[in-house]
Amino acid sequence: MNLSNELKELIEEGKIFISIVPDIESINYGRGVGYDIIEHVPPQEIGEISATSIREQMRKDGKL
């Protein structure tokens, strides 16, 4: 609701559309119906990125 209120003009102008995206990775059918559990492991250089560390450095540099 907050997004809808904040972006009301853009929604009315048809520039954006807000939709709920379910948190479903996959759906299986047939025998053994249910949800699949899939772990996504990013490459090491991506996995080492820390937004907390980036923000801390930005605060030290006076950029945040």
All heavy atoms as TSV, in Angstrom:
chain	resi	resn	atom	element	x	y	z
A	1	MET	N	N	0.818	-1.183	0.000
A	1	MET	CA	C	0.000	0.000	0.000
A	1	MET	C	C	0.868	1.256	0.000
A	1	MET	O	O	0.517	2.236	-0.633
A	1	MET	CB	C	-0.946	-0.005	1.197
A	1	MET	CG	C	-1.996	-1.093	1.113
A	1	MET	SD	S	-2.843	-1.084	-0.465
A	1	MET	CE	C	-4.349	-0.351	-0.010
A	2	ASN	N	N	2.002	1.230	0.723
A	2	ASN	CA	C	2.873	2.394	0.751
A	2	ASN	C	C	3.400	2.706	-0.641
A	2	ASN	O	O	3.459	3.862	-1.041
A	2	ASN	CB	C	4.027	2.201	1.726
A	2	ASN	CG	C	3.578	2.266	3.173
A	2	ASN	OD1	O	2.521	2.806	3.466
A	2	ASN	ND2	N	4.365	1.705	4.048
A	3	LEU	N	N	3.801	1.662	-1.373
A	3	LEU	CA	C	4.287	1.885	-2.738
A	3	LEU	C	C	3.190	2.486	-3.597
A	3	LEU	O	O	3.428	3.411	-4.364
A	3	LEU	CB	C	4.762	0.568	-3.367
A	3	LEU	CG	C	6.144	0.101	-2.995
A	3	LEU	CD1	C	6.432	-1.250	-3.620
A	3	LEU	CD2	C	7.184	1.102	-3.418
A	4	SER	N	N	2.001	1.946	-3.488
A	4	SER	CA	C	0.880	2.459	-4.282
A	4	SER	C	C	0.621	3.919	-3.983
A	4	SER	O	O	0.351	4.708	-4.889
A	4	SER	CB	C	-0.384	1.648	-4.004
A	4	SER	OG	O	-0.215	0.316	-4.417
A	5	ASN	N	N	0.706	4.300	-2.713
A	5	ASN	CA	C	0.482	5.700	-2.344
A	5	ASN	C	C	1.598	6.597	-2.862
A	5	ASN	O	O	1.355	7.682	-3.380
A	5	ASN	CB	C	0.364	5.837	-0.826
A	5	ASN	CG	C	-0.895	5.196	-0.284
A	5	ASN	OD1	O	-1.874	5.037	-0.996
A	5	ASN	ND2	N	-0.855	4.798	0.965
A	6	GLU	N	N	2.845	6.143	-2.706
A	6	GLU	CA	C	3.996	6.947	-3.119
A	6	GLU	C	C	4.076	7.095	-4.641
A	6	GLU	O	O	4.542	8.107	-5.149
A	6	GLU	CB	C	5.298	6.326	-2.609
A	6	GLU	CG	C	5.473	6.431	-1.116
A	6	GLU	CD	C	5.626	7.868	-0.641
A	6	GLU	OE1	O	6.322	8.649	-1.311
A	6	GLU	OE2	O	5.049	8.211	0.406
A	7	LEU	N	N	3.639	6.080	-5.365
A	7	LEU	CA	C	3.776	6.077	-6.826
A	7	LEU	C	C	2.448	6.285	-7.543
A	7	LEU	O	O	2.308	5.950	-8.713
A	7	LEU	CB	C	4.417	4.745	-7.265
A	7	LEU	CG	C	5.774	4.452	-6.629
A	7	LEU	CD1	C	6.222	3.048	-6.967
A	7	LEU	CD2	C	6.805	5.471	-7.060
A	8	LYS	N	N	1.491	6.858	-6.833
A	8	LYS	CA	C	0.129	7.014	-7.354
A	8	LYS	C	C	0.099	7.672	-8.732
A	8	LYS	O	O	-0.567	7.193	-9.644
A	8	LYS	CB	C	-0.708	7.827	-6.364
A	8	LYS	CG	C	-2.158	7.957	-6.755
A	8	LYS	CD	C	-2.947	8.719	-5.700
A	8	LYS	CE	C	-4.397	8.840	-6.139
A	8	LYS	NZ	N	-5.199	9.553	-5.159
A	9	GLU	N	N	0.848	8.762	-8.906
A	9	GLU	CA	C	0.821	9.472	-10.188
A	9	GLU	C	C	1.337	8.594	-11.329
A	9	GLU	O	O	0.751	8.562	-12.409
A	9	GLU	CB	C	1.650	10.759	-10.104
A	9	GLU	CG	C	1.004	11.828	-9.259
A	9	GLU	CD	C	1.859	13.092	-9.199
A	9	GLU	OE1	O	2.618	13.347	-10.142
A	9	GLU	OE2	O	1.752	13.808	-8.187
A	10	LEU	N	N	2.433	7.897	-11.091
A	10	LEU	CA	C	2.994	7.038	-12.135
A	10	LEU	C	C	2.059	5.889	-12.476
A	10	LEU	O	O	1.954	5.483	-13.635
A	10	LEU	CB	C	4.357	6.502	-11.694
A	10	LEU	CG	C	5.461	7.534	-11.553
A	10	LEU	CD1	C	6.698	6.918	-10.934
A	10	LEU	CD2	C	5.789	8.163	-12.894
A	11	ILE	N	N	1.368	5.374	-11.458
A	11	ILE	CA	C	0.395	4.301	-11.687
A	11	ILE	C	C	-0.757	4.832	-12.537
A	11	ILE	O	O	-1.161	4.202	-13.518
A	11	ILE	CB	C	-0.120	3.728	-10.353
A	11	ILE	CG1	C	1.024	3.032	-9.605
A	11	ILE	CG2	C	-1.280	2.769	-10.580
A	11	ILE	CD1	C	0.707	2.663	-8.170
A	12	GLU	N	N	-1.277	6.001	-12.176
A	12	GLU	CA	C	-2.396	6.592	-12.912
A	12	GLU	C	C	-2.012	6.914	-14.358
A	12	GLU	O	O	-2.833	6.835	-15.263
A	12	GLU	CB	C	-2.890	7.849	-12.192
A	12	GLU	CG	C	-3.605	7.537	-10.887
A	12	GLU	CD	C	-3.956	8.778	-10.081
A	12	GLU	OE1	O	-3.528	9.891	-10.443
A	12	GLU	OE2	O	-4.663	8.618	-9.063
A	13	GLU	N	N	-0.740	7.284	-14.578
A	13	GLU	CA	C	-0.269	7.598	-15.928
A	13	GLU	C	C	0.044	6.335	-16.734
A	13	GLU	O	O	0.358	6.411	-17.909
A	13	GLU	CB	C	0.980	8.477	-15.849
A	13	GLU	CG	C	0.717	9.850	-15.282
A	13	GLU	CD	C	2.000	10.625	-15.002
A	13	GLU	OE1	O	3.081	10.172	-15.430
A	13	GLU	OE2	O	1.910	11.683	-14.356
A	14	GLY	N	N	-0.060	5.189	-16.082
A	14	GLY	CA	C	0.213	3.925	-16.765
A	14	GLY	C	C	1.697	3.675	-16.994
A	14	GLY	O	O	2.068	2.831	-17.800
A	15	LYS	N	N	2.550	4.398	-16.280
A	15	LYS	CA	C	3.991	4.242	-16.461
A	15	LYS	C	C	4.550	3.057	-15.673
A	15	LYS	O	O	5.579	2.511	-16.042
A	15	LYS	CB	C	4.722	5.522	-16.066
A	15	LYS	CG	C	4.444	6.660	-17.016
A	15	LYS	CD	C	5.252	7.875	-16.662
A	15	LYS	CE	C	5.000	8.984	-17.686
A	15	LYS	NZ	N	5.784	10.182	-17.370
A	16	ILE	N	N	3.872	2.704	-14.578
A	16	ILE	CA	C	4.289	1.541	-13.799
A	16	ILE	C	C	3.077	0.732	-13.388
A	16	ILE	O	O	1.945	1.224	-13.385
A	16	ILE	CB	C	5.116	1.925	-12.554
A	16	ILE	CG1	C	4.269	2.738	-11.581
A	16	ILE	CG2	C	6.386	2.664	-12.917
A	16	ILE	CD1	C	4.937	2.913	-10.236
A	17	PHE	N	N	3.331	-0.516	-13.052
A	17	PHE	CA	C	2.304	-1.435	-12.605
A	17	PHE	C	C	2.882	-2.197	-11.419
A	17	PHE	O	O	3.983	-2.737	-11.514
A	17	PHE	CB	C	1.937	-2.402	-13.742
A	17	PHE	CG	C	1.016	-3.503	-13.330
A	17	PHE	CD1	C	-0.334	-3.272	-13.196
A	17	PHE	CD2	C	1.501	-4.773	-13.087
A	17	PHE	CE1	C	-1.189	-4.281	-12.818
A	17	PHE	CE2	C	0.665	-5.799	-12.706
A	17	PHE	CZ	C	-0.693	-5.550	-12.578
A	18	ILE	N	N	2.211	-2.212	-10.311
A	18	ILE	CA	C	2.669	-2.928	-9.128
A	18	ILE	C	C	1.923	-4.253	-9.053
A	18	ILE	O	O	0.701	-4.288	-9.147
A	18	ILE	CB	C	2.447	-2.104	-7.848
A	18	ILE	CG1	C	3.266	-0.825	-7.904
A	18	ILE	CG2	C	2.804	-2.934	-6.615
A	18	ILE	CD1	C	3.070	0.095	-6.728
A	19	SER	N	N	2.686	-5.315	-8.891
A	19	SER	CA	C	2.102	-6.647	-8.841
A	19	SER	C	C	2.776	-7.458	-7.739
A	19	SER	O	O	3.976	-7.320	-7.498
A	19	SER	CB	C	2.302	-7.345	-10.185
A	19	SER	OG	O	1.821	-8.661	-10.143
A	20	ILE	N	N	2.036	-8.299	-7.079
A	20	ILE	CA	C	2.586	-9.195	-6.070
A	20	ILE	C	C	3.174	-10.397	-6.792
A	20	ILE	O	O	2.508	-11.036	-7.611
A	20	ILE	CB	C	1.510	-9.644	-5.072
A	20	ILE	CG1	C	0.990	-8.437	-4.285
A	20	ILE	CG2	C	2.046	-10.718	-4.128
A	20	ILE	CD1	C	-0.199	-8.731	-3.403
A	21	VAL	N	N	4.429	-10.679	-6.498
A	21	VAL	CA	C	5.103	-11.823	-7.094
A	21	VAL	C	C	5.251	-12.874	-6.009
A	21	VAL	O	O	5.921	-12.639	-5.003
A	21	VAL	CB	C	6.487	-11.421	-7.646
A	21	VAL	CG1	C	7.204	-12.620	-8.219
A	21	VAL	CG2	C	6.357	-10.311	-8.672
A	22	PRO	N	N	4.643	-14.046	-6.204
A	22	PRO	CA	C	4.731	-15.073	-5.173
A	22	PRO	C	C	6.162	-15.608	-5.053
A	22	PRO	O	O	6.929	-15.598	-6.003
A	22	PRO	CB	C	3.777	-16.160	-5.663
A	22	PRO	CG	C	3.640	-15.936	-7.114
A	22	PRO	CD	C	3.860	-14.469	-7.349
A	23	ASP	N	N	6.507	-16.052	-3.866
A	23	ASP	CA	C	7.828	-16.593	-3.591
A	23	ASP	C	C	7.835	-18.088	-3.892
A	23	ASP	O	O	7.916	-18.917	-3.004
A	23	ASP	CB	C	8.196	-16.321	-2.126
A	23	ASP	CG	C	9.628	-16.695	-1.815
A	23	ASP	OD1	O	10.440	-16.819	-2.747
A	23	ASP	OD2	O	9.935	-16.866	-0.623
A	24	ILE	N	N	7.721	-18.424	-5.162
A	24	ILE	CA	C	7.697	-19.823	-5.583
A	24	ILE	C	C	8.841	-20.034	-6.556
A	24	ILE	O	O	8.951	-19.338	-7.563
A	24	ILE	CB	C	6.357	-20.188	-6.259
A	24	ILE	CG1	C	5.214	-20.021	-5.261
A	24	ILE	CG2	C	6.411	-21.602	-6.820
A	24	ILE	CD1	C	3.849	-20.227	-5.862
A	25	GLU	N	N	9.710	-20.977	-6.259
A	25	GLU	CA	C	10.858	-21.265	-7.116
A	25	GLU	C	C	10.472	-22.195	-8.264
A	25	GLU	O	O	10.846	-21.989	-9.400
A	25	GLU	CB	C	11.989	-21.877	-6.289
A	25	GLU	CG	C	13.233	-22.173	-7.073
A	25	GLU	CD	C	13.863	-20.926	-7.671
A	25	GLU	OE1	O	13.863	-19.881	-7.031
A	25	GLU	OE2	O	14.354	-21.026	-8.810
A	26	SER	N	N	9.731	-23.246	-7.929
A	26	SER	CA	C	9.293	-24.164	-8.987
A	26	SER	C	C	8.083	-24.938	-8.495
A	26	SER	O	O	7.857	-25.085	-7.301
A	26	SER	CB	C	10.421	-25.120	-9.387
A	26	SER	OG	O	10.696	-26.022	-8.344
A	27	ILE	N	N	7.310	-25.443	-9.441
A	27	ILE	CA	C	6.156	-26.282	-9.121
A	27	ILE	C	C	6.300	-27.554	-9.941
A	27	ILE	O	O	6.543	-27.502	-11.148
A	27	ILE	CB	C	4.828	-25.581	-9.459
A	27	ILE	CG1	C	4.693	-24.304	-8.629
A	27	ILE	CG2	C	3.651	-26.518	-9.220
A	27	ILE	CD1	C	3.491	-23.466	-8.964
A	28	ASN	N	N	6.183	-28.678	-9.278
A	28	ASN	CA	C	6.295	-29.970	-9.955
A	28	ASN	C	C	4.920	-30.601	-10.037
A	28	ASN	O	O	4.080	-30.378	-9.183
A	28	ASN	CB	C	7.239	-30.885	-9.171
A	28	ASN	CG	C	8.597	-30.243	-8.996
A	28	ASN	OD1	O	9.199	-29.791	-9.949
A	28	ASN	ND2	N	9.062	-30.180	-7.763
A	29	TYR	N	N	4.712	-31.395	-11.062
A	29	TYR	CA	C	3.432	-32.082	-11.178
A	29	TYR	C	C	3.686	-33.536	-11.521
A	29	TYR	O	O	4.779	-33.914	-11.933
A	29	TYR	CB	C	2.531	-31.405	-12.220
A	29	TYR	CG	C	3.142	-31.317	-13.591
A	29	TYR	CD1	C	2.917	-32.307	-14.531
A	29	TYR	CD2	C	3.947	-30.246	-13.938
A	29	TYR	CE1	C	3.500	-32.232	-15.779
A	29	TYR	CE2	C	4.514	-30.154	-15.179
A	29	TYR	CZ	C	4.284	-31.160	-16.107
A	29	TYR	OH	O	4.868	-31.083	-17.341
A	30	GLY	N	N	2.671	-34.349	-11.318
A	30	GLY	CA	C	2.817	-35.786	-11.525
A	30	GLY	C	C	3.062	-36.459	-10.188
A	30	GLY	O	O	2.629	-35.992	-9.144
A	31	ARG	N	N	3.782	-37.554	-10.222
A	31	ARG	CA	C	4.102	-38.253	-8.966
A	31	ARG	C	C	5.010	-37.383	-8.120
A	31	ARG	O	O	5.876	-36.692	-8.622
A	31	ARG	CB	C	4.773	-39.579	-9.248
A	31	ARG	CG	C	3.830	-40.530	-9.894
A	31	ARG	CD	C	4.499	-41.845	-10.126
A	31	ARG	NE	N	3.535	-42.703	-10.795
A	31	ARG	CZ	C	3.343	-43.955	-10.478
A	31	ARG	NH1	N	4.059	-44.510	-9.531
A	31	ARG	NH2	N	2.461	-44.668	-11.124
A	32	GLY	N	N	4.815	-37.406	-6.837
A	32	GLY	CA	C	5.634	-36.608	-5.928
A	32	GLY	C	C	5.341	-35.119	-6.064
A	32	GLY	O	O	6.235	-34.293	-6.060
A	33	VAL	N	N	4.062	-34.784	-6.183
A	33	VAL	CA	C	3.662	-33.388	-6.324
A	33	VAL	C	C	4.165	-32.591	-5.126
A	33	VAL	O	O	4.135	-33.040	-4.001
A	33	VAL	CB	C	2.125	-33.287	-6.412
A	33	VAL	CG1	C	1.669	-31.846	-6.375
A	33	VAL	CG2	C	1.638	-33.950	-7.685
A	34	GLY	N	N	4.637	-31.388	-5.391
A	34	GLY	CA	C	5.085	-30.531	-4.301
A	34	GLY	C	C	6.012	-29.460	-4.832
A	34	GLY	O	O	6.062	-29.204	-6.023
A	35	TYR	N	N	6.750	-28.844	-3.948
A	35	TYR	CA	C	7.678	-27.786	-4.313
A	35	TYR	C	C	9.099	-28.313	-4.277
A	35	TYR	O	O	9.448	-29.153	-3.455
A	35	TYR	CB	C	7.551	-26.601	-3.345
A	35	TYR	CG	C	6.207	-25.940	-3.412
A	35	TYR	CD1	C	5.211	-26.255	-2.510
A	35	TYR	CD2	C	5.934	-25.012	-4.404
A	35	TYR	CE1	C	3.969	-25.653	-2.588
A	35	TYR	CE2	C	4.700	-24.409	-4.487
A	35	TYR	CZ	C	3.722	-24.734	-3.573
A	35	TYR	OH	O	2.504	-24.141	-3.654
A	36	ASP	N	N	9.902	-27.826	-5.161
A	36	ASP	CA	C	11.307	-28.170	-5.232
A	36	ASP	C	C	12.093	-27.187	-4.379
A	36	ASP	O	O	11.739	-26.017	-4.307
A	36	ASP	CB	C	11.759	-28.022	-6.688
A	36	ASP	CG	C	12.765	-29.070	-7.097
A	36	ASP	OD1	O	13.030	-29.978	-6.310
A	36	ASP	OD2	O	13.275	-28.952	-8.219
A	37	ILE	N	N	13.136	-27.628	-3.720
A	37	ILE	CA	C	14.010	-26.733	-2.979
A	37	ILE	C	C	15.297	-26.603	-3.781
A	37	ILE	O	O	15.986	-27.591	-4.019
A	37	ILE	CB	C	14.303	-27.263	-1.565
A	37	ILE	CG1	C	13.001	-27.355	-0.766
A	37	ILE	CG2	C	15.330	-26.381	-0.867
A	37	ILE	CD1	C	13.148	-27.985	0.587
A	38	ILE	N	N	15.597	-25.388	-4.206
A	38	ILE	CA	C	16.766	-25.137	-5.041
A	38	ILE	C	C	17.612	-24.078	-4.360
A	38	ILE	O	O	17.134	-22.984	-4.069
A	38	ILE	CB	C	16.350	-24.653	-6.441
A	38	ILE	CG1	C	15.482	-25.710	-7.124
A	38	ILE	CG2	C	17.582	-24.327	-7.277
A	38	ILE	CD1	C	14.841	-25.236	-8.415
A	39	GLU	N	N	18.863	-24.404	-4.103
A	39	GLU	CA	C	19.778	-23.436	-3.506
A	39	GLU	C	C	20.587	-22.789	-4.616
A	39	GLU	O	O	21.168	-23.463	-5.453
A	39	GLU	CB	C	20.730	-24.115	-2.523
A	39	GLU	CG	C	21.711	-23.151	-1.907
A	39	GLU	CD	C	22.699	-23.827	-0.974
A	39	GLU	OE1	O	22.718	-25.065	-0.918
A	39	GLU	OE2	O	23.435	-23.100	-0.297
A	40	HIS	N	N	20.597	-21.469	-4.633
A	40	HIS	CA	C	21.389	-20.727	-5.608
A	40	HIS	C	C	22.621	-20.192	-4.888
A	40	HIS	O	O	22.502	-19.402	-3.960
A	40	HIS	CB	C	20.579	-19.576	-6.206
A	40	HIS	CG	C	19.414	-20.056	-7.005
A	40	HIS	ND1	N	19.537	-20.494	-8.297
A	40	HIS	CD2	C	18.105	-20.187	-6.687
A	40	HIS	CE1	C	18.359	-20.869	-8.745
A	40	HIS	NE2	N	17.471	-20.691	-7.782
A	41	VAL	N	N	23.780	-20.636	-5.321
A	41	VAL	CA	C	25.030	-20.199	-4.705
A	41	VAL	C	C	25.722	-19.257	-5.690
A	41	VAL	O	O	26.080	-19.665	-6.794
A	41	VAL	CB	C	25.937	-21.403	-4.380
A	41	VAL	CG1	C	27.243	-20.932	-3.751
A	41	VAL	CG2	C	25.213	-22.385	-3.461
A	42	PRO	N	N	25.893	-17.993	-5.308
A	42	PRO	CA	C	26.520	-17.042	-6.223
A	42	PRO	C	C	28.018	-17.326	-6.338
A	42	PRO	O	O	28.604	-17.964	-5.460
A	42	PRO	CB	C	26.280	-15.690	-5.550
A	42	PRO	CG	C	26.183	-16.016	-4.102
A	42	PRO	CD	C	25.551	-17.370	-4.036
A	43	PRO	N	N	28.647	-16.835	-7.420
A	43	PRO	CA	C	30.098	-16.954	-7.513
A	43	PRO	C	C	30.746	-16.302	-6.291
A	43	PRO	O	O	30.183	-15.386	-5.693
A	43	PRO	CB	C	30.447	-16.166	-8.781
A	43	PRO	CG	C	29.183	-16.097	-9.560
A	43	PRO	CD	C	28.073	-16.144	-8.555
A	44	GLN	N	N	31.933	-16.756	-5.912
A	44	GLN	CA	C	32.584	-16.293	-4.687
A	44	GLN	C	C	32.710	-14.776	-4.651
A	44	GLN	O	O	32.437	-14.152	-3.626
A	44	GLN	CB	C	33.960	-16.926	-4.533
A	44	GLN	CG	C	34.618	-16.556	-3.216
A	44	GLN	CD	C	35.917	-17.293	-2.988
A	44	GLN	OE1	O	36.277	-18.167	-3.755
A	44	GLN	NE2	N	36.604	-16.951	-1.932
A	45	GLU	N	N	33.100	-14.143	-5.771
A	45	GLU	CA	C	33.287	-12.687	-5.750
A	45	GLU	C	C	31.974	-11.950	-5.512
A	45	GLU	O	O	31.949	-10.870	-4.951
A	45	GLU	CB	C	33.976	-12.185	-7.028
A	45	GLU	CG	C	33.177	-12.371	-8.304
A	45	GLU	CD	C	33.375	-13.712	-8.986
A	45	GLU	OE1	O	33.986	-14.625	-8.400
A	45	GLU	OE2	O	32.903	-13.852	-10.116
A	46	ILE	N	N	30.864	-12.540	-5.908
A	46	ILE	CA	C	29.547	-11.938	-5.657
A	46	ILE	C	C	29.126	-12.208	-4.213
A	46	ILE	O	O	28.617	-11.335	-3.521
A	46	ILE	CB	C	28.478	-12.496	-6.628
A	46	ILE	CG1	C	28.851	-12.201	-8.076
A	46	ILE	CG2	C	27.094	-11.954	-6.284
A	46	ILE	CD1	C	28.908	-10.746	-8.433
A	47	GLY	N	N	29.355	-13.429	-3.746
A	47	GLY	CA	C	28.973	-13.802	-2.390
A	47	GLY	C	C	29.704	-13.000	-1.324
A	47	GLY	O	O	29.232	-12.860	-0.207
A	48	GLU	N	N	30.880	-12.458	-1.673
A	48	GLU	CA	C	31.669	-11.690	-0.708
A	48	GLU	C	C	31.230	-10.228	-0.602
A	48	GLU	O	O	31.684	-9.517	0.281
A	48	GLU	CB	C	33.150	-11.752	-1.093
A	48	GLU	CG	C	33.734	-13.143	-0.928
A	48	GLU	CD	C	35.156	-13.265	-1.443
A	48	GLU	OE1	O	35.669	-12.291	-2.038
A	48	GLU	OE2	O	35.743	-14.333	-1.251
A	49	ILE	N	N	30.352	-9.782	-1.489
A	49	ILE	CA	C	29.876	-8.401	-1.443
A	49	ILE	C	C	28.994	-8.217	-0.214
A	49	ILE	O	O	28.088	-9.000	0.032
A	49	ILE	CB	C	29.093	-8.035	-2.721
A	49	ILE	CG1	C	30.020	-8.073	-3.923
A	49	ILE	CG2	C	28.423	-6.671	-2.580
A	49	ILE	CD1	C	29.319	-7.897	-5.251
A	50	SER	N	N	29.269	-7.182	0.545
A	50	SER	CA	C	28.495	-6.897	1.753
A	50	SER	C	C	27.975	-5.467	1.679
A	50	SER	O	O	28.757	-4.516	1.738
A	50	SER	CB	C	29.375	-7.067	2.997
A	50	SER	OG	O	28.737	-6.504	4.118
A	51	ALA	N	N	26.675	-5.320	1.555
A	51	ALA	CA	C	26.081	-3.980	1.515
A	51	ALA	C	C	26.350	-3.239	2.816
A	51	ALA	O	O	26.540	-2.021	2.822
A	51	ALA	CB	C	24.586	-4.067	1.243
A	52	THR	N	N	26.412	-3.979	3.926
A	52	THR	CA	C	26.702	-3.352	5.217
A	52	THR	C	C	28.092	-2.724	5.194
A	52	THR	O	O	28.279	-1.585	5.607
A	52	THR	CB	C	26.595	-4.392	6.350
A	52	THR	OG1	O	25.266	-4.917	6.357
A	52	THR	CG2	C	26.908	-3.772	7.701
A	53	SER	N	N	29.069	-3.467	4.675
A	53	SER	CA	C	30.437	-2.939	4.587
A	53	SER	C	C	30.514	-1.737	3.655
A	53	SER	O	O	31.216	-0.765	3.936
A	53	SER	CB	C	31.389	-4.028	4.095
A	53	SER	OG	O	31.458	-5.083	5.008
A	54	ILE	N	N	29.785	-1.809	2.558
A	54	ILE	CA	C	29.768	-0.696	1.599
A	54	ILE	C	C	29.195	0.553	2.254
A	54	ILE	O	O	29.744	1.645	2.150
A	54	ILE	CB	C	28.980	-1.074	0.333
A	54	ILE	CG1	C	29.734	-2.172	-0.433
A	54	ILE	CG2	C	28.717	0.147	-0.546
A	54	ILE	CD1	C	28.950	-2.800	-1.566
A	55	ARG	N	N	28.086	0.404	2.990
A	55	ARG	CA	C	27.483	1.551	3.669
A	55	ARG	C	C	28.413	2.115	4.738
A	55	ARG	O	O	28.537	3.333	4.884
A	55	ARG	CB	C	26.133	1.160	4.285
A	55	ARG	CG	C	25.018	1.036	3.269
A	55	ARG	CD	C	23.662	0.874	3.950
A	55	ARG	NE	N	23.600	-0.323	4.769
A	55	ARG	CZ	C	23.233	-1.532	4.340
A	55	ARG	NH1	N	22.902	-1.702	3.076
A	55	ARG	NH2	N	23.187	-2.561	5.162
A	56	GLU	N	N	29.076	1.215	5.477
A	56	GLU	CA	C	30.019	1.685	6.502
A	56	GLU	C	C	31.136	2.512	5.865
A	56	GLU	O	O	31.508	3.563	6.391
A	56	GLU	CB	C	30.615	0.486	7.252
A	56	GLU	CG	C	29.642	-0.154	8.220
A	56	GLU	CD	C	30.183	-1.431	8.851
A	56	GLU	OE1	O	31.321	-1.855	8.513
A	56	GLU	OE2	O	29.463	-2.020	9.671
A	57	GLN	N	N	31.667	2.058	4.740
A	57	GLN	CA	C	32.727	2.797	4.061
A	57	GLN	C	C	32.206	4.131	3.528
A	57	GLN	O	O	32.878	5.153	3.622
A	57	GLN	CB	C	33.319	1.969	2.909
A	57	GLN	CG	C	34.519	2.618	2.270
A	57	GLN	CD	C	35.666	2.812	3.246
A	57	GLN	OE1	O	36.062	1.886	3.951
A	57	GLN	NE2	N	36.203	4.020	3.322
A	58	MET	N	N	30.981	4.114	2.994
A	58	MET	CA	C	30.392	5.355	2.493
A	58	MET	C	C	30.202	6.366	3.620
A	58	MET	O	O	30.415	7.563	3.425
A	58	MET	CB	C	29.054	5.063	1.793
A	58	MET	CG	C	29.209	4.343	0.471
A	58	MET	SD	S	27.627	3.920	-0.276
A	58	MET	CE	C	27.067	5.534	-0.802
A	59	ARG	N	N	29.810	5.890	4.814
A	59	ARG	CA	C	29.665	6.784	5.967
A	59	ARG	C	C	31.012	7.378	6.343
A	59	ARG	O	O	31.126	8.569	6.611
A	59	ARG	CB	C	29.069	6.040	7.157
A	59	ARG	CG	C	27.574	5.832	7.047
A	59	ARG	CD	C	26.968	5.264	8.333
A	59	ARG	NE	N	25.582	4.933	8.105
A	59	ARG	CZ	C	25.118	3.721	7.838
A	59	ARG	NH1	N	25.943	2.687	7.776
A	59	ARG	NH2	N	23.833	3.514	7.619
A	60	LYS	N	N	32.058	6.539	6.351
A	60	LYS	CA	C	33.416	7.033	6.664
A	60	LYS	C	C	33.861	8.079	5.654
A	60	LYS	O	O	34.537	9.037	6.009
A	60	LYS	CB	C	34.407	5.865	6.680
A	60	LYS	CG	C	34.265	4.959	7.857
A	60	LYS	CD	C	35.273	3.819	7.771
A	60	LYS	CE	C	35.052	2.808	8.881
A	60	LYS	NZ	N	35.966	1.656	8.755
A	61	ASP	N	N	33.483	7.881	4.385
A	61	ASP	CA	C	33.895	8.801	3.318
A	61	ASP	C	C	32.989	10.023	3.217
A	61	ASP	O	O	33.184	10.880	2.363
A	61	ASP	CB	C	33.897	8.065	1.973
A	61	ASP	CG	C	34.938	6.956	1.900
A	61	ASP	OD1	O	35.878	6.962	2.728
A	61	ASP	OD2	O	34.815	6.061	1.031
A	62	GLY	N	N	31.929	10.065	4.051
A	62	GLY	CA	C	30.998	11.187	4.029
A	62	GLY	C	C	30.066	11.188	2.845
A	62	GLY	O	O	29.524	12.214	2.462
A	63	LYS	N	N	29.854	10.025	2.248
A	63	LYS	CA	C	28.981	9.920	1.064
A	63	LYS	C	C	27.600	9.384	1.412
A	63	LYS	O	O	26.777	9.182	0.543
A	63	LYS	CB	C	29.636	9.010	0.018
A	63	LYS	CG	C	30.932	9.567	-0.528
A	63	LYS	CD	C	31.519	8.644	-1.550
A	63	LYS	CE	C	32.837	9.199	-2.083
A	63	LYS	NZ	N	33.445	8.268	-3.041
A	64	LEU	N	N	27.378	9.164	2.693
A	64	LEU	CA	C	26.064	8.646	3.100
A	64	LEU	C	C	25.640	9.297	4.399
A	64	LEU	O	O	26.390	9.532	5.294
A	64	LEU	CB	C	26.122	7.127	3.283
A	64	LEU	CG	C	24.812	6.418	3.619
A	64	LEU	CD1	C	23.816	6.539	2.471
A	64	LEU	CD2	C	25.067	4.957	3.920
